[in-house]
Amino acid sequence: MKILFNNSSQQFRWRQIKTPFIFTVFLLAGLLGFAQEQFTVSGTVTMNDNPLQGVNVIIKGTKSGTQTGVDGVYKLQLDEGNYTLMFSYVSAQTVEKSFSLNQDLVLDVAIEEAAESLDEILVKSIRVDATSPITHTNVDKEALEKRNLGQDLPVLLNYLPSVVTTSDAGAGVGYTGIRVRGINAQSTNVTINGIPYNDAESLGTFWVNLSDFASSVESLQLQRGVGTSTNGAGAFGASINVLTDNVSNKASAEISNSFGSYNTRKHTVKFSTGLLNDHIEIAGRLSNIKSDGYIDRATSDLKSYFLQGSYKDDNTLIKAITFGGIELTYQAWNGISADSLRTNRTFNPSGQYTDNDGNIRFYDNEVDDYKQDHYQLHWNERYNSQWTSTVSLNYTYGRGFFEQYREAEDFADYDLTPLEIGGETVSSTDLIRRRWLDNDFYVLNANANYKQDNLNMSFGGSYSYYDGDHFGEIIWAEFASNSEIRDRYYEGNAKKTDFNTFAKATYRLNDKFSFYGDLQLRLLSYETSGLNSDRIPFNVDENFSFFNPKAGLTYQLGTNSDLYVSYARANREPNRDDFENNPNVQPEQLNDFELGWRYDTKSARLYVNAYYMLYNEQLVLTGQIDDVGSPIRANSGDSYRLGLEVDAALAITDQFSVQPNFTISSNKNKELFTSVNGEILNLGKTDISFSPEFIAANAFVFQPKEGFQISLLSKYVGEQFMSNTENPDSKLDSYFVNDFNITYEWKPKSVFKSVVFSGLVNNIFGEEYVSNGYFGSFDYENPDSATGVSTDYFAGYYPQATTNFLVGATLKF
């Protein structure tokens, strides 16, 4: 019998993290060591010759700045140097003023009421600004473009604070996952233009259905913790709010191609008509990504599209958007054993079977085949300098299946009748089955924003309706019994409604204090009927009502820094798999406390954030997966996550910068009960699964001239357990991976506006590492009926690629 658990608390792995930690500490200390002589820049901002209160004055390239007072006056203390100030107001176009500061300067600015871009209104109600007491990171189109050579969006976010990513196929193409603060994708809220993207039943996000979506992203905001109220399922560790391409005033086109290891290639065509007759734009994208994958046969054939038509005038923006994709991926969700990891780390057991001659073979169509189409209509309106609103409609149609070869399946499991052949009874058969999903998802969002002087307020609501069919078909069988083509051996339906309403406001009390408040009521129902895939009746009829209050306070310490503190509550319903595994599963609740300090200048940035996330009945990953590779979760009673996040950047010179971040955390189940040898044991305080105590990243960025950038990107993830029992056999080793990225933009004098060359070498030192896996007993919930003893433990691993590369070129017209 293997060791079942380790009841002692895990000690902090200092030896594993001391090098990156000491390096980061010295670097951060250096951020505060730059003391230069300071000067004052001040002035009055006017509109129509009248002083204008509430104008945001931001130092370009940072998040620091101030606002004008009732007399329209602003004042900043800055180090000697060159600056650009951005003056923005709700009903005006942003004005930029550049200057050299070597003495006190008076800089008056007149801004005119004019039409500004209305695109941001789409996400205004679910995003936060730079001074909000919400821990967040913004990522813009330019940052995504530098490494967008075919890998999925989660992989492009790998170097953000507290983020761990993984790939089933090992190379970042196909099925990929992201965890933030140890929270898996099922607990991360994702919206696209304010529309929920999480699957309504599984609560997961499947970026494989939207390949190359990064090519159509204008910006995104990753909020860590509960964040602000959003649409769809509650954020339990993070939310990712995506805004797709803005309306372009000028016509453009681009062709992008990239190639790399494992036969990976990406082909993208984009266009925009620009504004026709100053009002109408049509833009679109077509993409195709293919890869053989690092893992054997883990192929991907991904096609996607994005098309939008927009109407725009001074105060109105109407967007009709459709996007979607077709994915055909060979299954790699089974992972590999520890023996295979040592001897053949690219082995893929999916599709394996034994033919009639006793030979091991692999079924060539063990694939996931799914299509998803999204249709969105957005109407953004500005009524005056204070009021704006947006109304959005969405319809998503998803349908597809995964196909499997199954050996010696019992007839009874498929409602088939035993056969008499040659006087013998045949009650099992080899067969090929498809398990289908066919679903419709409808959403209505409506919200309004009011902004004047010191008050910025949003309120609104969202309603969604999901209708999903689940069914299975046998498309071939060695012995067909009484089956007919297109017979469904199981069939079920699920319906889910989700309504939320919210009101949130930021009130600036004075030049130092601003208060944030946010109230949300969420009501939902979930009903299922019919049989599940095991042909067991599956009937759920649950209603949930959740009240989620949030509040925060920001204190402006000076021109370049502020302090913030916040509290937020989130409630979240179980998903379909949770109900299947435990009909008595409970919803989970989170109380999130955040305390942060932000320091931001032109040459240095330092964000420090402490968090305490206190859970009740958190649905933690047990370490096991089901028969389709989805992680199994269970309520864990009381648990918590306590951590410190540091995110920094330092401009060493005008050409060279360093951008480190790290997270130190303690993630614990306060009491864990488990069955061992037929007994229920209390293991006491244990580590939460898939929650490393230390995560660090760094970027060395060298830009010798405009348009040419070289980056060395490093990622360290500490050791973590794949189960909550601290079983040593469930431990994933720490890993340290480095990527090299280079981009060069050439601007010829004719034909092309520019040509961008990109190169990416992943894992340049060939680290053999595993970022994800699973662990459990073969009969974890039900010990052997004769002995009462659980069978032995098993573990599976998803190895990631060793050194590999991608290179590409983008022609812009």
Stockholm file with secondary structure:
# STOCKHOLM 1.0

chainA/1-813         MKILFNNSSQQFRWRQIKTPFIFTVFLLAGLLGFAQEQFTVSGTVTMNDNPLQGVNVIIKGTKSGTQTGVDGVYKLQLDEGNYTLMFSYVSAQTVEKSFSLNQDLVLDVAIEEAAESLDEILVKSIRVDATSPITHTNVDKEALEKRNLGQDLPVLLNYLPSVVTTSDAGAGVGYTGIRVRGINAQSTNVTINGIPYNDAESLGTFWVNLSDFASSVESLQLQRGVGTSTNGAGAFGASINVLTDNVSNKASAEISNSFGSYNTRKHTVKFSTGLLNDHIEIAGRLSNIKSDGYIDRATSDLKSYFLQGSYKDDNTLIKAITFGGIELTYQAWNGISADSLRTNRTFNPSGQYTDNDGNIRFYDNEVDDYKQDHYQLHWNERYNSQWTSTVSLNYTYGRGFFEQYREAEDFADYDLTPLEIGGETVSSTDLIRRRWLDNDFYVLNANANYKQDNLNMSFGGSYSYYDGDHFGEIIWAEFASNSEIRDRYYEGNAKKTDFNTFAKATYRLNDKFSFYGDLQLRLLSYETSGLNSDRIPFNVDENFSFFNPKAGLTYQLGTNSDLYVSYARANREPNRDDFENNPNVQPEQLNDFELGWRYDTKSARLYVNAYYMLYNEQLVLTGQIDDVGSPIRANSGDSYRLGLEVDAALAITDQFSVQPNFTISSNKNKELFTSVNGEILNLGKTDISFSPEFIAANAFVFQPKEGFQISLLSKYVGEQFMSNTENPDSKLDSYFVNDFNITYEWKPKSVFKSVVFSGLVNNIFGEEYVSNGYFGSFDYENPDSATGVSTDYFAGYYPQATTNFLVGATLKF
#=GR chainA/1-813 SS CCCCCCCSCCCCCHHHHHHHHHHHHHHHHHHTTCCCCEEEEEEEEEETTEECTTCEEEETTSSCEEECCTTSEEEEEEESEEEEEEEECTTBCCEEEEEEESSCEECCEECCBCCCCCTTHHHHTTCCCTTSSSCEEEEEHHHHHTTCSSCCHHHHTTTSTTEEEEESSSSSSSSEEEEETTBCGGGEEEEETTEECSCTTTCCCCGGGGTTGGGGEEEEEEEESSCSCCSSSCCSSEEEEEEECCCCSSCEEEEEEEEEGGGEEEEEEEEECCCBTTTEEEEEEEEEEEECCSSTTCCEEEEEEEEEEEEECSSEEEEEEEEEEEEEEECCTTCBCHHHHHHCTTCCCTTEEECTTSCEEECTTCEEEEEEEEEEEEEEEECSSSEEEEEEEEEEEEEEEEEEEEEEEEGGGGTCCCEEETTEEECEEEEEEEEEEEEEEEEEEEEEEEEETTEEEEEEEEEEEEEEEEEEEEEEESSCTTCCTTCEEEEEEEEEEEEEEEEEEEEECSSSEEEEEEEEEEEEEEEEEEBCTTSCBCCCEEEEEEEEEEEEEEEECSSSEEEEEEEEEEEECCCHHHHHHCTTCCCEEEEEEEEEEEEECSSEEEEEEEEEEEEESCEEEEEEECTTSCEEEEECSEEEEEEEEEEEEEESSSSEEECCEEEEEEEEESSCEEEETTEEEECCSEECTTCCSEEEEEEEEEEEETTEEEEEEEEEECCEESSSSCCGGGEECCEEEEEEEEEEEECCSSSCSEEEEEEEEESTTCCCCEEEEEEEETTSSSCCTTTCCCCCEEEEEEECCCSEEEEEEEEEC
#=GC SS_cons         CCCCCCCSCCCCCHHHHHHHHHHHHHHHHHHTTCCCCEEEEEEEEEETTEECTTCEEEETTSSCEEECCTTSEEEEEEESEEEEEEEECTTBCCEEEEEEESSCEECCEECCBCCCCCTTHHHHTTCCCTTSSSCEEEEEHHHHHTTCSSCCHHHHTTTSTTEEEEESSSSSSSSEEEEETTBCGGGEEEEETTEECSCTTTCCCCGGGGTTGGGGEEEEEEEESSCSCCSSSCCSSEEEEEEECCCCSSCEEEEEEEEEGGGEEEEEEEEECCCBTTTEEEEEEEEEEEECCSSTTCCEEEEEEEEEEEEECSSEEEEEEEEEEEEEEECCTTCBCHHHHHHCTTCCCTTEEECTTSCEEECTTCEEEEEEEEEEEEEEEECSSSEEEEEEEEEEEEEEEEEEEEEEEEGGGGTCCCEEETTEEECEEEEEEEEEEEEEEEEEEEEEEEEETTEEEEEEEEEEEEEEEEEEEEEEESSCTTCCTTCEEEEEEEEEEEEEEEEEEEEECSSSEEEEEEEEEEEEEEEEEEBCTTSCBCCCEEEEEEEEEEEEEEEECSSSEEEEEEEEEEEECCCHHHHHHCTTCCCEEEEEEEEEEEEECSSEEEEEEEEEEEEESCEEEEEEECTTSCEEEEECSEEEEEEEEEEEEEESSSSEEECCEEEEEEEEESSCEEEETTEEEECCSEECTTCCSEEEEEEEEEEEETTEEEEEEEEEECCEESSSSCCGGGEECCEEEEEEEEEEEECCSSSCSEEEEEEEEESTTCCCCEEEEEEEETTSSSCCTTTCCCCCEEEEEEECCCSEEEEEEEEEC
//
